[in-house]
Amino acid sequence: METVLGWVCAYTPEEVFAALGIESFRLCGGENQASAVQYLPVNLCPLARACLSEGLDNAGTGASLSGVVLTASCHALVHLANAFQHARGGNGQFFVHLLDLPRTFGREDDAACRAFAAALRDLAGRLGEFYGAAWSDEAFLTAIDKQQQVRLLLRELYRMRRERPEQFRAAGLLEVVRAAGRTRKEELAPVLNSLVASLQDAGSGDNWDSAQDGMQDGGPAAAVFLEHLRRQGSSLGPRLLVTGNSLPPAYFDLIEDLGGNVVGDDLCQSYRYCLPDTEQTLDGGGRDLFMTLARSYLRRPACPRMLAGAERFAYLQALIRECQAQGVVYHTLKFCDASIYEYALLRNRFMEAGVPVLYLETEYRDAGLEQARTRIQAFLEVLGPPTEKY
């Protein structure tokens, strides 16, 4: 059985794993949370419980976890690390690492970048010792290059979805991004390249069949992705931006079934995964590559757990303008203090800016869809159709 290193948070540097030749797998969780019951209480973040269940159940793919790297980004992930240690780490054969993550952000915050760089250096050292792998700057730069190829292609899919939301299934794009965190980048890049090229060649019309015919080097995986991306029917309903916590796929489908168009998101498992760009050249002067990587991750737009209220609202406003969104769906998971506190702040700012907001709270599962249906439908009716066809 293949063994992989599990991870959860979008601030986790996959490039470090790849540079050491370690296969990694992003834990996203699912409906089944039964395996976590004996380790984590029911009044803890449902995403943490879902990821623990997924990890204990062989990552849902037949792959066995050899360890996990989790960020100290919230209390739930700290408890998740403790739960993995308790459930699997007792014999010293299971790797558990809690990565320190600063709460401040930005390229100019040298103290935060230095602290995060030191944490990344410590992570690489522990991984190398546990897995018997030697560090190589050249391998690290190669890993960065492969990672950025994938992120650029994913961003292109998001750009096309922004222009043609009535044709792109939001949950399908979420599936593609999740796959990116679970697949070797050298294998995924040609698949995504074929997918993007075929969709570009198909043009702005409803030409998904011609996109299917245009598949060349992507093989069956690209065809599967394309089918998942295809939105059934067409809608010229309100354009929406989704932010907050990662939204279960069924809720994306519900929004679209009711006529909404998800034109953008700011979610950990979705668009945020595509954001960091890292310098890829050595200057010959012994430049600290861990500092470079730390800067690239901390300069991305802040997530709800960062200390960045005003900056985060400004970023979301810019994203709303870029996506030409008419309203915002803010999703929180039950018991997530960071997003619940943030919503209270953002709601007032959005109201002052005249941006309608719908608040959704879920347990990271499909339960509650019917209760949400009425609220989503009413919100879409208030927004009305776009004033023009984009």
Buried (B, 14 or more C-beta within 10 A) or exposed (E): EEBBBBBBBBBBBBBBBBBBEBBBBBBBBBEBBEBBEEBBEEEBBBBBBBBBBBBBBBBBEEBEBBBBBBBBBBBBBBBBBBBBBEBBBEEEEBBBBBBBBBEBBBEEBEEBBBBBBBBBBBBBEBBBEBBEBEBEEEBBBBBBBBBBBBBBBBBBBBEBBBBBBBBBBBBBBBBBBBBBBBBEBEEBBBBBBBBBBBBEEBEEEBBBEBBBEBBEEBEEBBBBBBEBBBBEEEBBBBBBBBBBBBBBBBBBBBBBBBBBBBBBBBBBBBBBBBBBBBBBEBEEEEEEBBBBBBBBBBBBBBBBBBEBBEBBBEBBBEBBEEBBBBBBBBBBBBBBBBBBBBBEBBBEBBEEEEBBBBBBBBBBBBEBBEEBBEEBBEBBEEBEBBEEEB
